[in-house]
Amino acid sequence: MADLDVGHSMLSFAKELYPLNRSLMGPDIRYSLELFRNRHPEFQLLEFPSGSRVFDWNVPQEWTIRQAYIEHESGERFAVFSESNLHLMGYSIPVNKSLNKQELLRRIHTHPRDKMAIPYVTSYYSKDWGFCMSQNEVDKLPDGEYQVLIDSELNDGNLCLQECIIKGTNDKEIFFSSYLCHPSMANNELSGPVLLSQIIDYVKSMSSRKYTYRFVLLPETIGSIAYLSSRLDLLKQNIICGYVLSCVGDERAYSHVESRKGNNLADMALKAALLNLDNVFHYSFLERGSDERQYCAPGIDLPICTFCRSKFGEYPEYHSNKDDFSVVTAAGLNGSYEIIKTIIDSFEMGLYPKVNIQCEPQLGRRGLYPNVSKLYLGKHPAETRMNVIAYCDGKTSIFDIANKLSLNLSTILDELRILESNGLVEVI
């Protein structure tokens, strides 16, 4: 599959998932998870009943929504849920009541910066209700009486999440997590899961694997907490590197949200993979916002960090109806795929390259170094190769070499493949 075809494949899957009204729990997140199981039967469903205690949290009730709208006394309707599932505050309780305009306005949420955007608002853990509209729409609401209808239910159910494990010869694991609990938002909600699905395809396509790969899809926050409550000892024993995938579909930037300590193997690998790319941003754990909060919490401290294109909260369409497929593109998704693919390739090659020859190898007779000695003004054409060899001591990781030399991880991989094929380096 050509590179751009990979991006288009992810984009097509995201568009299939886009209309569904996912939330923490309910029919649409169950159906969304089923669509991933149809692609990857290796996914196993895990369920946590409402009321289950998971660390300091309790699993909430399941939410079902059928219809919602605001109707003016004239019969004109506003904030119709069937027209945009962002019009209703997530987990709104059932309501059927009359309000005057002033009472109604207290129940309407608008975007703090963009008068044309419908914001995304939820109330998962306290029983409440509300609607979301653009400020421009609110400004046009006529005076008079309104009837509010929210045809919803909150009942005991199951928090659903799923894991996929692709075994390698080594029990040590590379871990990928993404969340699937928001309604129609393309970058914040769907780019991470469809990238995760494509990574599963890549891992399954390998003829052999050194490492085992674990993938999880879950509702954000409560899902990762529930998963950790069930799997923590196993994860702490096996995971050596992992990533939360969030907001990975745009073309504007690349972002790394560090682990709590900022120096685990996942941090080092992602830093190396992002070297010398345009518009790269590194954020400390103080700027966290997704499930890295749970995976890196004190006492958990898994070797995990977060990879984004434009970081959550840092792009103008975030948490609104404008987070659509004008933001997420095939090229943006493909760029993220290439980053993760390079990191996987590094692990599968081996982390610690070691030169087989004492002193400098004679590269010239292998066609790896210019045989004619002359004065070079500027960088010698073999400088990168010689610098890579200089750090192939069997103790310095591929990621450390890339960061030491300020060279992108893909460049280091290319050099090591050449050196390995010429019998100069073995990678442990």
N, C-alpha and C positions, 0 to 999 in steps of 0.2 A: 504494500500500500504506500503510495507516494506521500510525502510529508503533509502536503496540504489536504490530501484525502483523509488523513487522520484527524485533522482539525475539523473538517466538514462532517465526519462521522460523529464526533463529539457534539458538534453544534446541532445536528439533526436529533440526537437523543435528548438534548436539553430542550429543544422545541416540543418534543413529544411530552415531556414532563411538565412544561411550563404552566398549562392551564389548571393543574390540580391544586386544590386548596389544602395544602399540607399544614399541619400544626404539630404540636407535641405528640398528640395521640388522636386517632380517629381514622375513618375509612380511607381518606386520600393518602395518608402516609403509609398505611398498610399496602395500598395498591401500588404506590411508588416503589416501595421495597420489593414488591412482587415483580415489577418490571426489571429490576436489577437481577433478581434470582432467575428470571427467564433467560437473561444473557449469560449469567454465571451460576450454574446449578451448585457450585461449591459454597455459595452463601448458606449459612445456617441461621435461622431465625431464633432470637432470644426474646423472651417476654417476661415482663415484671408487672404483676397485677397492681391496680390502683390501691393505694394505702401501704404498699411495700416500703419498708424502711431501707434506704440506701445511704449509708453514712449518715450525714446530718439532715437528709432530705426525705420527703415522702412522695411517692409517685402519685400524681394528681389523677383526677377523673378524666375520662375520655370525652372529647367534644365532638358533637355532630351538628352541622349547620345545614339547613335546607334553603332558607330564603331570608332576606332582610332588606328593608328599605325604609325611607322616610317619605311620608305622603302628605302633601299640603292639602288644605281644605278644598282647594280647587280641583284636586285629583292628580296634580302633577307630582311625580315621584323624583326623589333625589337619593344619592348614595345607594344605588341599587346593587346589591351584592352580586346578582347574576351578571352584571356588566363589568364589575371588577371586584375580585375577592379581597382586595385591599380596602374596600369601602367599609368593611366591618372590623372593629377591633377584635383581634383574636381572642377566642375563649369567652366571647360575650354570652351572658346568661339570657334566657328567653325573656322577651319583653313584648307587650302589646298594650300600649297606653297612649293617651292624648297629652300633648305638651303645647304650651305657647312658644313663640320663637325664642324668647330669652331663656327659657328652661332648656330648650333644645340645644342652643348654642353652647351651653355648658357641657354637653355630651359629644361635641364634635371636635376632633383633633385635626390640626392643620400642620403643614410642614413649617419648621422655624425659619427657613431661608428662601424657599422656592414657592412662590404664590401659585404656580401652575401644577405642582406635584401633589399626589395623594400619598401621605405618609403611611408607613407600616407601624402599627401599634398593637400591643398585646397586653393581656392581664391574665397570666397563667395561674397564679397562686392566690389570687383574691377574687371573689365573685363580683363582677362589675360588668358594665356594658358601655358601648360607645360606637360612634361612626367616625370615619376618616374621609375628609374631602380636601380638595384644593382650596386655598384661600379665595381664589377667584370665584369658585362655585359658591362658597359660603357668602361672599359679598352680594351674590345675586338672589339669595333666598328671600322670598316675599314675606311680608308681615302676615300675621294670622295664626291659625291653629294648625297643628300637625299631628298626624297619627304615626307612631313608630311601631314597626313590626320586626322582631327578631325571632325567627322560628328555629330555635336551637335546643339542644339537650346536653346535659352533663350527667354521665352515668359511669359507674365503675366499669373499667375495661382493662386493657393491657398496654403498657409502654412497650413498643416494638423496636428492636434494633437487630442488626445482623452482622455476622463476621464471616470472612472467607479466608481460609488458610491454604496456601500453596506451598507444599513441602519441598525442601531442598535436602542436600546431603548433610547439612549442618542444622542443628536445632536452633541456633541463634537466628533471631528474627529482625527483618526490616518491616516497619509498621507504618501504615497509612490510615488516616482517619478523616472522614468528612461528615458534615451534618446534612440532614434532609428533613427539615421541619418548618420551612417557611413557605408561604404561598408564592404567587407569581413574581419572582424576582430572579433575573437571569444570572447575574454575576455573584451576588451574595449567596444565593441559594443553590443554583444548579451547576455552576462551573466546577466546583470541587467534586461533587459526586460523579459527573461524567468523566472528569480527568481520572478519578480513581478507577472507574470502570475500564478506561483505556489502558491504564497501567496494569490492571489484571490481565488484559489481553496480551500485553507485552511479556509479562512474567510467564504466562502460560505458553507463549510461543518459544521460550528458550528450550533447547534440546536437553540441557542439564542446568541445574541451579546449585550453587554453593550454599546459599542462604534460604531459609524459609521466609515467606512473605505473609504477613497478616494484614487484612483490610477490614475496616469496620465502617458501617453507615449507621448513623444514629441521630436522634434528636439532640440538638445542641444543649450543653450544660447537664440537664437531668439525664440524658442518654449516656454521656461519657461517665458521669458519676455512677450510674447504675452498672455500666460495663466494668468499671474499675472495681466496684464492690464485689463483682462476680469473678474477676480474672486477675486481680492485682498480683498475687504471688507468682502466677505463671508469667505475667508480663515482666515483672521485675527480674525474674530469672533469665528470660530469653531475649528481650528486646535490647538491641545494641544501637539502633538508630530509628527514628521515626518522624513523621511529618503530619501535621494538620493541614489539610488543603482547603483553602477558603479564598473566594474572590480571585480566581485564577484565569478569568476569561477575557480580560481587556488587553489592549496593546499599549497602555500608557506608561507602565512602570513595572519593576520587579521589586518585591518586598520580602524581607526576612524579619519575622518577629521572634526574637531570641528566646531561648529557654530562660528559666529563672536565674541560672548562673551564667548563661551565655557562652559556654565553652564546651558543650558536649559534642559528641561525634556528629550529630545531626547539624548542629550550628556550623562546625568546621566544614562539613561537606557542602552545605548550602552556600556559605560564603565563597567557597572555591568555585562553585558552579555559576555564581553570579558575577564573578570578577570580570571587569572590562566590558560589561554590557551597559547599555544606555539606561539612564533613569533608575538606578538601583538605590533602594532605601533600606537601611537597617534600623530596626526599632528595638528598644530594650523591652524587657519583660514588664516594665512599668506602663507600657503602652499596649498591653495584651487586651484581648477581647473575645477570643474564641475558646476552643476546648484545650488550648495550651494552658489555660488557667487551672484545669483539673489535672492534666497529665504531668504538669511540672509543680504541682502544689507540694508544700513541705510534707515529707513522709511518703509521698508518691515518687517524685523526682525521676520520672522516666526520661531517657535520653531523646527527647522530642522537642521540636520547635515548629513554627508555623511558616508556611510558604504562601504568598499571595502575589498577584500582579499589583494592582492598586489595593492597598490595605483597606480592610473594612473601616468605614467611618471617614476615609480620606478621599473619597471621590464623590462628586456632587449628587449623583443619582442614588447613592446608598440609602437603603431602607425606604424606598419609594417606588411608585409605579414606573418611574423613568429608568429603573434598572432593568433594561430590556435588551433586545438583540441589536440595538444600536451601540450598546456598551460591549457586549460579548460577541466576539468574532471567531471565525475558524483560525485565523492567524494568531490571535491572542491565546486560544486554547492550545494550539500547536506549540507555541513558544514555551508554555508551561510544561507541556509533555516532554519537550526536548531537555529541559532542565532536570526533571525527575529521571528521565531515561539515562542521562549522563551519570547521575549519582548511582543508579542501579548498576550500570556498566562498570563503574569504579569498584563497587563491592564485589561484583562477580569476577573481575579481573584479579582482585587481590589487593589488599590495602597497603602492603609494605614491600615496595620494590627493592631488590638487592642486586648490585652489580656483581658479575661473576669474575671480574678481572681485577687484579691489584694494580694500583696506579691507574692513570688514564688509559682507556682502551685505544687502540689505533683505529680510528674511525675511517681514515682515508682509504685504506685497502678494502673496506666494506662499502665504499661509495657513500659514506655518511658524513664526510668532511671534505672541504676543498683540498685537492692535492697540491695546488699551486700556492705557494706562500707569497703574499703581497700585503701591502698596507691597506687596511680598511679604515675609512673615515666614518665613524659611527659604529653601529652594532655589527659584530661579526656574524655571518650567516649561520654559523653553527653554535652560537652562544647559548641559545635556549637548550639545545641538546646536551651540551657540556654541563650546563647548570643543573639540568635534571639528573644527569649521571652523578653529579657531585653530591646529591642528597639521597641517592639510592643505597642506603646503608642497612636496609632491612629493619630499621627501627622508626624511620620517619614515614608517616602515612602519605598516601597520594594527596590527601586534602591539605596536609601541612606543607607539602612541596609546592602545591599550587599557590597557597597563600603566601609562602615565603618568597616565591619568585614573582608574585603578582601576575600570574598567568591563569587564564580560565581553565577550569578543570578539564574541559574537552581538549585543550591543547596538550595538557600533560598526558592524557589518555592516548592521544595520537602518537606522541613521542615514545611512550612506554610500549605501545604496540610495535613500533618500528624497532626499538632496542630489543624487545623480547623475540621478535621474529629473526633477528640477527644473532641470537644466542648470547647477548651481552647482559641481559637482565632477567632475573626471575622475580615473579611477584608472589609474595607469600599470602 
